[in-house]
Amino acid sequence: MTLQRCGVMVVSWSKIKAWIKAHWNWLVLMGLFCLAYLLGKKSSGTLLAQATLAKDQYKKESEAIEKATRAKDDRDEKIDNRKEEIKKALIEERERKLRLVNQKEVDADEVFENMGIKKK
């Protein structure tokens, strides 16, 4: 039995069988490559889905970190402002007390008597 292709080339089944028998390793390799390609193509879809999920998760985590950083900065700013207010109030109180002390005349004997030390 012979195969004809467009009436030009005639190939017999025995020649095809002989070629397959001589080059069976190439045919097996080609089949394995095709199988690996098809399997890889299916798994590439799942890998793409996983990569998309990882990217979305990264964006969410990044936004959460930025939000926490902004909240921390706001908290630190409030703490610094409160610290400055307290510092200013303490300085004003100290100055007020110093003015009071400077206005009064202090008698050393009276201070010692208030402390319980008597003059001889």
C-alpha positions in Angstrom: 0.0 0.0 0.0 1.3 3.4 -0.9 0.5 6.9 0.1 0.2 9.6 -2.5 0.5 13.3 -1.8 -0.6 15.5 -4.6 0.4 12.8 -7.1 4.1 13.7 -6.8 5.5 11.8 -3.9 4.9 8.2 -3.2 5.8 6.8 0.2 5.2 3.2 1.3 4.1 2.1 4.8 7.3 0.1 5.1 9.4 3.2 4.7 7.3 5.1 7.3 7.7 2.1 9.7 11.4 2.0 9.1 11.8 5.7 9.7 9.7 5.5 13.0 11.8 2.6 14.1 15.1 4.4 13.4 14.0 7.7 15.0 11.7 6.6 17.8 13.7 8.5 20.5 13.1 11.8 18.6 9.4 11.1 18.4 9.3 10.3 22.2 11.1 13.5 22.9 8.7 15.6 20.8 5.8 13.9 22.5 7.2 14.7 25.9 7.9 18.3 24.9 4.3 18.7 23.7 3.0 17.1 26.9 5.2 19.4 29.1 4.0 22.4 27.1 0.4 21.5 27.6 0.8 20.8 31.3 2.9 23.9 31.8 0.2 26.0 30.0 -2.4 24.8 32.5 -0.3 25.4 35.5 0.8 28.8 34.3 -2.9 29.9 34.7 -2.8 28.9 38.3 0.6 30.5 38.8 -0.8 33.7 37.3 -3.8 33.6 39.7 -1.5 33.0 42.6 0.8 35.9 41.5 -2.3 38.2 41.2 -3.4 37.2 44.7 0.0 37.8 46.1 0.2 41.2 44.4 -3.2 42.2 45.9 -2.2 41.0 49.3 1.1 43.0 49.1 -0.9 46.1 48.2 -3.2 45.6 51.1 -0.3 45.1 53.5 1.5 48.1 52.1 -1.6 50.3 52.6 -2.0 49.0 56.2 1.6 49.8 57.0 1.3 53.3 55.5 -1.8 53.9 57.5 -0.2 52.7 60.7 2.9 54.9 60.0 0.6 57.9 59.5 -1.2 57.2 62.8 2.1 56.8 64.6 3.3 60.1 63.2 0.1 61.9 64.3 0.4 60.4 67.7 4.0 61.4 68.0 3.2 64.9 66.9 0.4 65.2 69.5 2.9 63.9 72.2 5.5 66.5 71.1 2.9 69.3 71.2 1.7 68.2 74.7 5.3 68.0 75.9 6.0 71.5 74.7 2.9 72.8 76.4 3.9 71.2 79.7 7.4 72.5 79.4 6.2 76.0 78.7 3.7 75.8 81.7 6.5 74.6 84.0 8.8 77.4 82.9 6.1 80.0 83.5 5.4 78.5 86.9 9.1 78.6 87.8 9.4 82.2 86.7 6.3 83.1 88.7 7.7 81.5 91.8 11.0 83.2 91.3 9.3 86.5 91.0 7.4 85.9 94.2 10.6 84.9 96.0 12.4 88.0 94.7 9.5 90.2 95.8 9.6 89.0 99.4 12.4 89.9 101.7 13.7 86.8 103.3 15.0 86.9 106.8 17.5 84.2 107.4 16.7 83.9 111.2 13.0 83.4 110.3 13.8 80.7 107.8 16.0 78.8 110.4 13.2 79.1 113.0 10.7 77.6 110.5 13.1 74.7 110.0 13.3 74.2 113.7 16.8 75.6 114.3 16.9 78.1 117.2 19.3 80.9 117.5 21.4 80.9 120.6 
